[in-house]
Amino acid sequence: RMIRDMLFLAQADNAQLPLTRETLDLAALARKVASLFEATAEDRRMSVVVSGDATVDADRLMLERALGNLLSNALRHADTGSRIRIEVIRSESAVELGVANQGRPIPPEVAARLFDRFYQVDASRHRSHEGAGLGLAIARSIAEKF
């Protein structure tokens, strides 16, 4: 998986990712991705709530991957029994997609590095079954394509 993720990032860095743009209902896509994490959320007595509405022209698979990475990270670091929020916010000039959880606050001095490759906030958050710190870097790379 790490090799696949590193290859994805290398392709993104070199503008070699093929994109298929289509008009997407962002809230519907968010609900679909959230449903894939339903069992994980239930195991931790969490819920995932999607709010807002907007359409975007984007690559469905890339957007699903980015949102899946964000949601996976949010679930991993949220307090048991809490709620994860996926928010679709439309303004006159942009559409924003946000994922928020209730968990241990991230120190301001490391917040800027969260989307760096291989970055882990601290050793206690890293476990061998949780990945190598590439998920948020991939999400950022995808977001930068749109």
Sequence and secondary structure as in RCSB ss.txt:
>XXXX:A:sequence
RMIRDMLFLAQADNAQLPLTRETLDLAALARKVASLFEATAEDRRMSVVVSGDATVDADRLMLERALGNLLSNAL
RHADTGSRIRIEVIRSESAVELGVANQGRPIPPEVAARLFDRFYQVDASRHRSHEGAGLGLAIARSIAEKF
>XXXX:A:secstr
 HHHHHHHHHHHHTT     EEEEEHHHHHHHHHHHTHHHHHHTT EEEEEE  EEEEEHHHHHHHHHHHHHHHH
HTS TT EEEEEEEE SS EEEEEE  SS   HHHHTTTTSTT  S GGG  GGG  S HHHHHHHHHHH 
